[in-house]
Amino acid sequence: MKSGIPKQRYNDFNTYLRGLFGCRVQKITVDAGLDCPNRDGHISSGGCIYCNLQGSGTGAYRKGISITDQIERVKKPLIRRYKAKKFLVYFQAYSNTYAPVKHLKALYDEALGVKNIVGLSIGTRPDCIDEEKISLIESYTEDFLIWVEYGLQSIHNKTLKKINRGHDYNCFEKAVKATQNRGINICTHVILGLPGETRKDMLETAKRVASLGIDGIKLHLLYVIKGTALEALYNHGKFHCLEMKEYTDLVCDFLEILPKEMIVQRLKSDPHQEELVAPMWAMDRNGTMNLIRGTLEERKSFQGKCFL
């Protein structure tokens, strides 16, 4: 370490997992066939403006592919490519606490029953959680690594309304407080480049998230995909995507504000090429990550710098 700059400029997820388990741990994404209250009419039928009908899912479960089969189909390629020895199952598509507890337990139990699975990451909305569901999730924490990932996107209610999120910031904070001190790790999702948000707005989100005692974060670029309300705004010139340099600068600004112990699970989201409308640079994962790392080095910056 030189001049107070840590060798690791941010607290990345892979290093964290290796520290826990002593080997490469790889995430396996599964589709549990669940829905979303912002899609099924409970809140709205349109969903968030950036979300398409697949909701980041594959539709595998509804095609008859079980959770076990989804996991097993992915394990071998991950072992070959990454030399992974253990796996974390990520329930990603839609809202993975949006079902009766009995059904959720069956899904979670099945995933955890597969060989070399060490835990779960459960992606959901803060308005799809309650005490009974938190207690179920807590029941796994003695034997497994458990993360719950709450979609926040922004702390600004004006933005949440604009993107048709279907809940306000207070809902998110209540969910976080209800989940804390239960042995459950909490990750929050934040999107950079939301319509109408300024740099100041986004960094206010960083400051608030930094103050909540949250364990991890995922940062996402807002990109435009086919079949969304955001695509219509983009096509009519009412939405402009961030440029790569704008995004990477914002990511570095964000990291400086976050506590150094917070686990950074992701710094860039990865669109499917066949769905992407804009910006096309969003496909360049390596280029974006290299620019983020290079910018941190040029700044002599790192996660948690603002706390010094």
Summary of the structure (lengths in Angstrom):
residues: 308
radius of gyration: 18.8
end to end distance: 15.1
largest distance: 56.1
contacts: 979
relative contact order: 0.13
helix: 39%
strand: 18%
